Amino acid sequence: MRILIVTQYFWPESFMINDVVKALVKQGHQVVVATGKPNYPEGNIFPGYQAGGVQRELFDEQTLVVRIPTWPRKHGGAKNLILNYLVFVLAGMFCLPWALRGLKFDAILVYAPSPITQTIPAILLKWIKRAPLALWVQDLWPESLQATGFVRNKKALAAVGYLVYWIYKGCDLLLAQSKAFIPPLNEYANRSKIRYQPNSFPEQSTDEPIDAPADLLDLLDKKFCVVFAGNLGQAQALDCVVDAAQLLKDHNDISIVLVGSGSRSEWLAEQKRSRGLHNLELPGRFPMQTMASIFGRAGALLVSLEDDPIFALTIPSKIQAYLAAGKPVLASLNGEGARVVLEAGAGLASSAGDSAGLSANILKVQAMSAKQREEMGKHARAYFLEHFETDSQATHLAETLSAMGAGNSLGAIS
């Protein structure tokens, strides 16, 4: 197939869609990616790129990437975030029809973590290119805006709801990253156009592995370390994690290691200082290629989310990465994410926001024998290979897109 992928986030930013593109190309499909200039998560345009203008390059020496003008997220704030979202929409509508002239596509796919507004240029391209459009929904709007506190005004949320209805109506297919997403999507779109397409993670990275810093590896080797990797933001319920570290202060052989950065990095550093949390480590953010060396030495891997109904519907993408690593998983969240961990037999779960439950589960996993933890890791790995491995999921995705283009019934591959 000839597939156009529209996404506001793409390599060298670390997102799951990078590996999906590699898998699709390996399976013989021709893929073009329309995206912005990389600036996530730090907010600055990456070296080698500039905010203005249209740039073209090759990804993995095979895939054409067309980059449109971008307003960088900078160092946060509602103004910069809104401009970041808005400029992608406007630049996409004005630049992409010209930049993609002469190219034909069998299907268009939008990979849509927030904002869902990135679908708007793809709707225009759908009509220009006469190609069916699928939207891979990673975040539910307007629910996620309300849950994170980004939008609180009821009238504004209602307006976003109308926008979502219009966007979904402009798509031929909606792909839900979680089965629990299907009922909320059905409130804005007909059930017949909704399909389950889970997120994925590659069985083996094609990138050259990089060792994490020696001092971090030394810590991981010497202590039982519970590792969290990813964005350190509001949604990640870091208050609960810090409180759990407080409860475990007297256990000198346990450390909680938060690998990453985000809007709460400074708050975490202040909590570590003010509470004297010697067992809370904040090594910063590292390239994705270092994760194998970090995960391989971790005693357990931690995923946490705030106690909000919208987050209970979500399977955080780090769960796939954790399962692939073959390590015990500690889930401090509700709903689908916890269900996957428990169903896999891959670890233990506590309710979102329950710091006592999280600290108790950390102690339980630490007290297990090495063989018991190894068994949990084997269950995690087996579940990953069955449900989330990138090559098999890319095959499923391509079949779904092909059937959409042919106008066939999708029931057999839903």
Helices and strands as residue ranges (DSSP letters): E 2-6, H 17-26, E 30-35, E 55-59, E 63-67, H 78-99, E 107-112, G 116-118, H 119-129, E 133-137, H 143-147, H 154-169, E 173-176, G 179-181, H 182-186, G 191-193, E 194-196, H 214-222, E 224-229, G 234-236, H 238-247, E 254-259, H 265-275, E 280-284, G 288-290, H 291-297, E 300-304, H 309-312, H 317-325, E 329-332, H 336-344, E 347-350, H 355-367, H 370-387, H 390-406, G 411-413
